[in-house]
């Protein structure tokens, strides 16, 4: 079965969601699916498939490339302009009950909604936990010590190194965290590693009136997406993770933290309360400061307690992972089990495919005219021009006729 996975490879949360989905899909249906990834703004290179799976982002021009279209919403990346496309999907796979409630409130039929659940990728650096039998031979029979050396893995978890993954989404207490570290430059505060999009960093520094060069040495910034191995290395190495995104869903960063036996300090949200010890849930800046200092003292006087809390997180993650794989498999089987019926009603379109998987060959397409009526829409017309320049119809077979009676002709 050919699948198009369509999303936005932003190097942060959307990329992680795509990796989680495709990897879980491949594990559950090994050898039964062929998956191709496309960025949601790509309208020229996409090929026809049995199923389109759009993760987070929607481009209505992609519906035509498959007989069945499935949507995986991201509540933290919800665009209200896409709401009117929801009825066009054959199925919508929801991560949480909160997502299901939102979809129903928008008028989506319950018959189209499937609760697949969610759990992130297992980032733990134990090969027996993370590598499939098919992947093991690629290690060349090396010993565990050689594997660690080969991957340059920092095996010892460091509770003096903390991680804050912001990515490209708003973080509730980001300003508070930076100000807290600035205020405690004279104290042996842990090294804080912040993964953040450069534009969001610029906005944050402007908000707290701090220049980049004035940040203390105890803050290390990563403004470009890390490679998979680099990210995994950092996630495993840092003993404490600040999961402070005000997310409406299960945070990928929190899942990373639980999987690698680190301690999570998280924003107090409906979702986080299910997975994080209440002693480490942050509601306001005073709580944040108290929790940070408490964990800092614990790392000096009772490190075994941190190890114990980390082990509990690992057990919780493994339970979540097992439950997710079962739920995911059942959900996808339910969806795929209905695709043949949906594809049958799509045969008239499928017959138009050429042998290489593209739409009707150019030579068989008729010449067409596109007529646009406009008046005083100078600001909006840039979008029309963008769409025109990115359409995939053969240029020699299409003309664009613009009828414009704007008050100011020169401005257009």
N, C-alpha and C positions, 0 to 999 in steps of 0.2 A: 504494500500500500504506500503510495507516494503522499508525503505530507509537506506542505509549505508552512514553516513557522515564521511569522511576520511580527516584528517588533522594532525596537530602537536599540541598537548596540551602543549604549551610552558609557559603557565601561563601569557602571555603578549598579544600581538596583535592578534596572530593566534587564541588563545583561545577565545578572545573577538569576533572575526569574526564568529567563530563557534557558540558561544552562541547567537549572534545577529541573525544569519541565522536560527538556529533551533528554537529559541523562536518565531521569526516572522512566520516561517513556521507552527508551532503548533497553533499559534493564528489564522492564516488565514484558516487553514484546520483542525480545532479542531476535534479530534477523527477519522480523516480519514487517518492518517499516523502513522506508527510505526517506530521510528528512533533509530538507534544504532550508537554509535560513536566508531571509531577505529583510532589509531595513524597510520600515513602513513607507518611507518616501520614495522607494525604488519602484518605478512604474514601467520600466523598459526591459529589465532583465528577468523579471519573474516568469516562471513557466507554469504550465497547467499541472495540476495534481488532483488526487482524489479528495483531499481535505485541506482547507486553509485553517490554520490556528493562529489567530491574532492575539498577541499577549500585550495587554496594556494599551496599545495604540491601534487606532482604526483608520484605514484608508479605504474609502468606499469603492475606489477604482479596482481594488483587489478581489472583490467578491466574484467577479466573472471568471477567475482563474481556477475555480474548483466547484464541484457540484455540491459540496458541503462546507459550510463556514462555521467555525467555532470561535468563541471569544473567551479569553481569560482576563477578567478585569483586574486592574490595580487601583484600589480605592485612593491611594495616596497620589495617584497620577490621573485622577478622573477629570475628563474634559466634558463639560455639559453640552458642548456643541456636537458631541458624538451620540447623544441620547437618542436622536431620531433614527440612528442606524441600528439600534439594538434589535428591533423587530426583524431585521434582515438575517440575523444569525439563526442557524438551525439549533444550536445548543450554546449555552453559556456555562462554563465551568467556574464555580465560585470557590474561593478559598475559605471563607468564614461565613457564619450566620449573619454577621453585620452586612456583608456584601449581598447575601440573598435578600435581606430585608430592603436594601436600597433598590435592587433590581425589581422587586415586586412593587415598590412604591412608584417606580417609573413605568409601570404597566406591562412589564415582561411576564409572559405566561409562565406559570409554575412548571408546566410540562417541559419547558425548554431549559430550566435551571437544574444543574446537577452539582451537588455539594461534594467536591473532590478533596477538601481539606488542604493542608499545606505543611511542609516541613523543609527546611533548607538542606544544603549539601553537607555531608559529613566531612568536616575539615580536619579531623583528627589525623595525626601523622603516623598512625600504626597501620602498616600495610595490610595486616590481616583483617582490619576493620574496613579499609577503604578500597582495596583493589579486588577486582573480580578475578576469577581463575584465568580468564582470557588475557587479562592485563599482566598477571604475574610473570609470564615468561619474558616480557620486555625488560625485566630487571636483570636478566642474564644470569640468574642463579647466585647473585651476590648475597653476602651475608647482610644481616640487619645493619651492622656497623658500617659496612661499605655503602649501603643504600643511603644511610643518613649523611655520610660524607659526600656522596655523589650529589645529593640534592642540597647540600650545604644547609642542613637543618639545625636550628638551634634547639636541641633536645630539652635543655633545662628551661622550665617555665620560669619567667622572671616576674616577680610581684613588684618590682621597682620600675617596670615598664607597663604602661596602661595604653589602651587603644580606644579611640573615638572615631567611629565611621560615620561621616556626615554625608558624603557623596554629593549629589546635586539636589537634595531635598532639605527643606527647612528643618532645623534642629531646635527644639524648644529651649534648651538651656545652654546653647553654644556660647553666647555672649557671657553668661554667668561662669562657665567653665574657664574660658580664657582669662577673665578678670580674676578668678580665684587663683589661677596659676601665677598671674602677674603679681598679685598681692602677697604671694608666699615665696618669692624668689630667694629670700634669706633662709628659708627652711628647706630641709632635704625632701622636697616634693618629688614624686615619681616622674620619670620621663614620659610625657604624654605624646603619643603618636596620633596625629589627626589626618584622616583621609578625607579630602574635601575638594569640591570643584572650585577652580580659581575665582569664578565670578561670585560665588557664594562667600568665599573667603574675603574678597574685596568688600562686599556688602557688609559683612560682619564687622570687619575692622573699622569701616567708616561709621558704623552704628555706635561702637564703643570708643571712637576717636583715638585709635591706636594705630601707629604705623607698623608696617611689616617688620622693619628693622628693630623695633622696640620690643618685640616679643622675647620672652626669656629663653635661655638655652634649653630649658626643661621642656620646651614644646618643639616637636619635629613635625613638619608639614609635608604632606604628599598631595600635590595638586594635579597629578596625572594618574590615570588608572594604573594600578599595579598589574604586573603579569600574574598569572594564576599561581605560579610557584612562590613568587614574592609575597603575594597576599596571604597565601596559606602559611608561609613561614612566619609572617608577622602575627597572624591570628593565633597561632600556636604558642608563640614566644611570650606574648603579653598575658600576664596573669590576671589582669582586671580589665574588663571591657565596659565602657560607658555607652549604654544603648539609649540614647536620649532623643531619638527622633519621635515626634508626636504622631506615631503611625496608627492607622485605623485597622491595620492587619498585622499578621505575624511578621516581625522584623527579621530580615535575612541576617542582619548583624547579630541579633540575639540568638538566632539558631547557630551561627558560627561559634558564638561564645559558649553555649551549652555543649556543643559537640566536642570542644577541645578542653573541657574541664576548667574553664576560667570562671572567675566570679563576675556576675552581671550586676551593674548598677543601672537601673532603667527608669524611664519616665513612668509615672503612675497612670497607666491607661487600662481600659477594660481588658484588652488582650494581654498586656504584660503581667497583670495581676495573676493570671493563670499559671505563669511559668517562672516568675521571679519571687524569691524570698521577700516577704513584706518589709523586712528590715532594710532592704536595699532599693526600695521604690522611692523615687523623687517626686515631690509635689511642688516644692518651691525652692528658692535659692538657699534659704537657711538649712533646709533638709539636705540639700546637695552638699553644702560645706561640712555639715556634721557627719554625713555618711562617708565622704571622702576621708576626713580625718580619722574616723573610726576604723576604716579599712587600712589606712596607712599605719595606724598603731598596731593593728592586728598582724600586718605583714612583718612587723619588727619583733613582736612579742609572742605571737601564736600562729606561726605560718602553717602548722599542721591543720588548724581550723580552716584556713583558706583551701588547703588541699582537699579536706573532707567535703567542703561546700562544692568544690569543683567536681569531685567524684559523683556527688548527688546530681549535679547538672548533667553529667554524661549519661547516667542511668535514665534521667528524664528524657533526654534527647533520643536515646535508643528506643524508648517506648513510643515516643512521638513518631519516629521514623518508621517503625514497624506498622503503626496504625495508619500512617499516611500512605505507605506503599500499598497496603490492602485496600484502602479507600480509593486511591488513585486507580488501581487496577480495575476495581469494580466499576468506577465511574467511566473510565475510558472504554471498557467492554460494553457498558450500557449504551454509550454514544456510538461506538463503532458498529455495534449490533444493529443499529438503525440506519447506517449510512447507505447500505445497498438499496433500500427502498427509496431513499432520497435521491441517490444517483440515477435510479431508473427514470425518475421524472425529469432528469437533466440530460437525457440521451441526445435530444435534438441539438444541444450545445456541444456535447462531447464529440458528435460526428464531425464538427467543424475543425477539430484539432488536426494539425498536420502530424506527420510521423515524428518530428523532433520535439513535440510537446508544446509548440507555440500555437497561437490563435491562427485563424484563416491566413493563408499565404497572401502577401501584399498584392500579387497580380490578380487575385480574385476579389479584392475589395473594390467597391464602387466609389466613384468620385463624389464628394459631399461638400456642402456649404454650411458654415456655421455663422449664424446671424446673432449679433449681440445688440440689444437696444439699451441705451444708457443716457442718463441726463444728470449732470452735476455729481458724478460718482468718481471724481479723480482719485480719491484716497483708496477706494475699493478696487479701482481698475488695475492696480498693480497685481492684485491676486489673480484677476482674469488673465493678465499677460503671463504670469508665472504658470498658470494651468495650461495656457496655450503652448508655451515653449516646452512644456514637459509632457505633452500628449504623445501617444505612441502611434498615431495614425500616419501613414506615409505622407510626407510633406507635398509631394507632387500630385496627390489626389484630394487635397483639402484646401479650401479657401476660407478666410475669415472676413466677414462683412460686418463692420461696426457702424451702427446708425446712432449718431450722437448729436443731441441738440442742447448741449450744455450752454450756460450763460456766458462762460469764458472759454472760447475755443482754444485760445493760445495755451491756457494752463494745461489742458490735456496733452 
